[in-house]
Amino acid sequence: MRGCREIRVGRPEAMVRAGSVVEPGSGNVPFAEQEESLARPRLGFLGVGWIGRNRLQAVAQSGLAEVVAIADPVAEMRGLAASVAPEAAQVRSLDELLRLELDGVVVATPSALHAEQSIAALEHGLAVFCQKPLARTAGEAARVVAAARAADRLLAVDLSYRHVAGMQRIRDLVGRGELGHVYALDLRFHNAYGPDQPWFRDPRQAGGGCLMDLGTHLVDLALWTLGFPAVTDAWGRLYSGGRLLVDVAAAVEDYAVAQIELEGGVSVRIACSWNLPAGRDAVIEAEFYGTGGGAALRNVNGSFYDFLAERYDGTRREVLSRPPDAWGGRAILEWTLRLATGRRGFDPEAERLVELAATLDRIYGRARGAAPAEER
């Protein structure tokens, strides 16, 4: 890998910056205890709207990678990103990025572009970190994963809520069997505002509405926490403007409820929405109930960022984690660190991304592998 310099690290539960060490809870992720040599990967950032710039800033501040280039068709977006990475080249497209000497590409463009852009980067020999959703359908997701496998390159998606400290604690409890047999999950994500970009409300560009945007996180948290058990059934009811949505190819939903059945008789309920009059900015909750107790993650005072996690034993409760917890950039820093430590090959865990997309397809009532709306 063409790193501009090496950094020697050997301190557990911390992450290195160029010339300094960042402690846990600062927005970074832990690394292995053994001493490692980091070769800073050369990264390009494709799409630098709000979320793209946020992830760019996390990487730039970490010092784990060299930000070689930023690409966006909008000059204003490139200018804002340049304030974060002033030495990075500014280009307009993926094609221009691919002409540069890179090790990886971060994709944060509209959802309709994710699959093809990720495949192009992978076929060019680059690792990919993509905003969610990786693709609009399971068929598209399978093509991306197949490209990553064929190229033997690392593929990851920004499923950022996995990295909230409270979710990590809850997953550990479940994995150790401390909640007994977990048989019921209830997850909600209501955003009082909704997206501000028109493409989110175009089914051809977004692949779906609030379920694709917010429900992706909920379905992922349910499956990931339980170790990805097989989905035996899934269905949902979608609404647009307060009316039942019949044709998902004609409009996107702004309210969705779904039921997912997992092997072992586990029941998962999810609900998500845009612009719901919930009396606060956001409702974000994930509850897990087992024969030996329960646990829940809840946002604090309507915050999109602050979470309280608790464990339940009958009527008693124990705090597992509380704010502050700078979790937003942890997913991309984990991917970046893997590249920096030479682990740039295909990770079979990427196969789970197809399972996630297939579950969403079932809720939408789409057959697996169905073509996007504009191809039908």
FENLINJO-V465442 format. One record per residue. N is the residue number from 1. RES is the residue in one letter. SS is DSSP state (A for helix, B for strand, O for the rest). BURIAL is 1 if it has 9 or more other ideal C-beta (glycine too) atoms within 8 Angstrom, else 0. Layout:
{{N,RES,SS,BURIAL} {N,RES,SS,BURIAL}}
This chain:
{{1,M,O,1} {2,R,O,0} {3,G,O,1} {4,C,O,0} {5,R,O,0} {6,E,B,0} {7,I,B,1} {8,R,B,0} {9,V,B,1} {10,G,O,0} {11,R,O,0} {12,P,O,0} {13,E,O,0} {14,A,B,1} {15,M,B,1} {16,V,B,1} {17,R,B,1} {18,A,O,0} {19,G,O,0} {20,S,B,0} {21,V,B,0} {22,V,B,1} {23,E,B,0} {24,P,O,0} {25,G,O,0} {26,S,O,0} {27,G,O,1} {28,N,O,1} {29,V,O,1} {30,P,O,0} {31,F,O,1} {32,A,O,0} {33,E,O,0} {34,Q,O,0} {35,E,O,0} {36,E,B,1} {37,S,B,0} {38,L,B,1} {39,A,B,1} {40,R,O,1} {41,P,B,1} {42,R,B,1} {43,L,B,1} {44,G,B,1} {45,F,B,1} {46,L,B,1} {47,G,O,1} {48,V,O,1} {49,G,O,1} {50,W,A,0} {51,I,A,1} {52,G,A,1} {53,R,A,1} {54,N,A,1} {55,R,A,1} {56,L,A,1} {57,Q,A,1} {58,A,A,1} {59,V,A,1} {60,A,A,1} {61,Q,A,0} {62,S,A,1} {63,G,O,1} {64,L,O,1} {65,A,B,1} {66,E,B,1} {67,V,B,1} {68,V,B,1} {69,A,B,1} {70,I,B,1} {71,A,B,1} {72,D,O,1} {73,P,O,0} {74,V,O,0} {75,A,A,0} {76,E,A,0} {77,M,A,1} {78,R,A,1} {79,G,A,0} {80,L,A,1} {81,A,A,1} {82,A,A,1} {83,S,O,0} {84,V,O,1} {85,A,O,1} {86,P,O,0} {87,E,O,0} {88,A,O,1} {89,A,B,0} {90,Q,B,1} {91,V,B,1} {92,R,O,0} {93,S,O,0} {94,L,A,1} {95,D,A,0} {96,E,A,1} {97,L,A,1} {98,L,A,1} {99,R,O,0} {100,L,O,1} {101,E,O,0} {102,L,O,1} {103,D,O,1} {104,G,B,1} {105,V,B,1} {106,V,B,1} {107,V,B,1} {108,A,O,1} {109,T,O,1} {110,P,O,1} {111,S,A,1} {112,A,A,1} {113,L,A,1} {114,H,A,1} {115,A,A,1} {116,E,A,0} {117,Q,A,1} {118,S,A,1} {119,I,A,1} {120,A,A,1} {121,A,A,1} {122,L,A,1} {123,E,A,1} {124,H,O,0} {125,G,O,0} {126,L,O,1} {127,A,B,1} {128,V,B,1} {129,F,B,1} {130,C,B,1} {131,Q,O,1} {132,K,O,1} {133,P,O,1} {134,L,O,1} {135,A,O,1} {136,R,O,1} {137,T,O,1} {138,A,A,1} {139,G,A,1} {140,E,A,1} {141,A,A,1} {142,A,A,1} {143,R,A,1} {144,V,A,1} {145,V,A,1} {146,A,A,0} {147,A,A,1} {148,A,A,1} {149,R,A,1} {150,A,A,0} {151,A,A,1} {152,D,O,0} {153,R,O,1} {154,L,O,1} {155,L,B,1} {156,A,B,1} {157,V,B,1} {158,D,O,1} {159,L,O,1} {160,S,A,1} {161,Y,A,1} {162,R,A,1} {163,H,A,1} {164,V,O,1} {165,A,A,1} {166,G,A,1} {167,M,A,1} {168,Q,A,1} {169,R,A,1} {170,I,A,1} {171,R,A,1} {172,D,A,0} {173,L,A,1} {174,V,A,1} {175,G,A,0} {176,R,O,0} {177,G,O,0} {178,E,O,0} {179,L,O,1} {180,G,O,1} {181,H,O,0} {182,V,B,1} {183,Y,B,1} {184,A,B,1} {185,L,B,1} {186,D,B,1} {187,L,B,1} {188,R,B,1} {189,F,B,1} {190,H,B,1} {191,N,B,1} {192,A,O,1} {193,Y,O,0} {194,G,O,1} {195,P,O,0} {196,D,O,0} {197,Q,O,0} {198,P,A,0} {199,W,A,1} {200,F,A,1} {201,R,A,1} {202,D,O,1} {203,P,A,1} {204,R,A,0} {205,Q,A,1} {206,A,A,1} {207,G,O,1} {208,G,O,1} {209,G,O,1} {210,C,A,1} {211,L,A,1} {212,M,A,1} {213,D,A,1} {214,L,A,1} {215,G,A,1} {216,T,A,1} {217,H,A,1} {218,L,A,1} {219,V,A,1} {220,D,A,1} {221,L,A,1} {222,A,A,1} {223,L,A,1} {224,W,A,1} {225,T,A,1} {226,L,O,1} {227,G,O,0} {228,F,O,0} {229,P,O,1} {230,A,O,0} {231,V,B,1} {232,T,B,0} {233,D,B,0} {234,A,B,1} {235,W,B,0} {236,G,B,1} {237,R,B,0} {238,L,B,1} {239,Y,B,1} {240,S,B,1} {241,G,O,0} {242,G,O,0} {243,R,B,0} {244,L,B,0} {245,L,O,1} {246,V,O,0} {247,D,O,0} {248,V,O,1} {249,A,O,0} {250,A,O,0} {251,A,O,1} {252,V,O,1} {253,E,O,1} {254,D,O,1} {255,Y,B,1} {256,A,B,1} {257,V,B,1} {258,A,B,1} {259,Q,B,1} {260,I,B,1} {261,E,B,1} {262,L,B,1} {263,E,O,0} {264,G,O,0} {265,G,O,0} {266,V,B,1} {267,S,B,1} {268,V,B,1} {269,R,B,1} {270,I,B,1} {271,A,B,1} {272,C,B,1} {273,S,B,1} {274,W,B,1} {275,N,O,1} {276,L,O,1} {277,P,O,0} {278,A,O,0} {279,G,O,0} {280,R,O,0} {281,D,O,0} {282,A,B,1} {283,V,B,1} {284,I,B,1} {285,E,B,1} {286,A,B,1} {287,E,B,1} {288,F,B,1} {289,Y,B,1} {290,G,B,1} {291,T,O,0} {292,G,O,0} {293,G,B,1} {294,G,B,1} {295,A,B,1} {296,A,B,1} {297,L,B,1} {298,R,B,1} {299,N,B,1} {300,V,O,1} {301,N,O,0} {302,G,O,1} {303,S,O,1} {304,F,O,0} {305,Y,O,0} {306,D,O,1} {307,F,B,1} {308,L,B,1} {309,A,B,1} {310,E,B,1} {311,R,B,1} {312,Y,B,1} {313,D,B,0} {314,G,O,0} {315,T,O,0} {316,R,B,0} {317,R,B,0} {318,E,B,0} {319,V,B,0} {320,L,B,1} {321,S,B,1} {322,R,O,0} {323,P,O,1} {324,P,O,0} {325,D,O,1} {326,A,O,0} {327,W,O,1} {328,G,O,1} {329,G,O,1} {330,R,A,1} {331,A,A,1} {332,I,A,1} {333,L,A,1} {334,E,A,1} {335,W,A,1} {336,T,A,1} {337,L,A,1} {338,R,A,1} {339,L,A,1} {340,A,A,1} {341,T,O,1} {342,G,O,0} {343,R,O,0} {344,R,O,1} {345,G,O,0} {346,F,O,1} {347,D,O,0} {348,P,A,0} {349,E,A,0} {350,A,A,1} {351,E,A,0} {352,R,A,1} {353,L,A,1} {354,V,A,1} {355,E,A,1} {356,L,A,1} {357,A,A,1} {358,A,A,1} {359,T,A,1} {360,L,A,1} {361,D,A,1} {362,R,A,1} {363,I,A,1} {364,Y,A,1} {365,G,O,0} {366,R,O,1} {367,A,O,0} {368,R,O,1} {369,G,O,0} {370,A,O,1} {371,A,O,0} {372,P,O,1} {373,A,A,0} {374,E,A,0} {375,E,A,0} {376,R,O,0}}
